[in-house]
Amino acid sequence: MYLTSEIKKDIFKKHGKSEKDTGSPEAQIALFTLRIQHLTGHLKQKPKDKSTQRSLINLVGKRKSLLDYLKKNDIERYRAILKKLELRK
């Protein structure tokens, strides 16, 4: 499996306050971004996989909701996570 507990801990340590901080928006956005990248690669190989396509659309929507939340409440954290994950240029 592509998403092991070690990879999750590393993501949460890098983008959250600690490796046990799984609820902060930054950590969730980073995790969603990794999953989105994985599903995008899968869909490039198998473009007719509709269930994966639906999952990808749902993940993008969840990430967008969290980004909107950060943008509304703390613009500096929003800009930092965009820069760190290279989501926008």
N, C-alpha and C positions, 0 to 999 in steps of 0.2 A: 504494500500500500504506500502511496506517495506521501501521506500525512501521518507520520508517526508521532508518538508523544514527545520524543526528543525535539523534533522539528517544531511542534507547537510550543514547547517550553522556550526554545530559542527565540521564536517570534514574540512571545509574550515578554521575555526578558529584554529584547531589543526595543520593542515599541510600547510596552506597558511600564508600570512602575516596578514590577518584579516579575519573576516567572510564574507566580501564582495570581497575578493580576489579569484575569481573563475577561473582565467586564468593561474595561475602559474602552471608549470608542476607538482610540488609536490602535489598540491591540486587535479589536474586532475587525477594523478596516484592513489591517495588515493580513490577518488570517483570510478574510474574504478575497483579498487581492491574490494571494497565493492560490487559493482554490479556483479563482476565475482564470488565472494563467494556465493552470492544469487543464481545466475543462476546455479552454480555447484551443490548446494543443490537441486535445482528443478530438474536438470537432473538425479540426483541419484534416485529420486522418479519416474520420468517419462522418461526413457531412449530413448523412440521413438519420443520425441518431437523435430523434426528436425529444426523448426524455432528458438527455444531457443538455440539449438546447434549452429546454424549459427550465432546468436547474440553473443553467448559466444566467438566464434572464432574471430569475428570482434572486440570485446572488448579487447581480449588478444593481438590482432595485434596493436590496437591503444595504449594500455599500453606499449607494447614493443617499438613502435616508440618513445613515449615520454621518455622512459628510455634510449634509444639509443641517443636521443637528449641531455639529461642531461649528459650522459657519455662522449659525445664528447665535450660539452661546459663547464661543471663544474663537475669534478670528485668528489669533496667533497660533493656537494649536492646530487649527485647520490648515493654515499655510505651511506649518512645520511638517505635518503628515503628508501633504501633497508633495513637498519638496523631497522628503525622505523616501517616499515610495515612487517618486517620479511619475505621478499620475497625470499631471498637466504640465505643459511646457511654458 
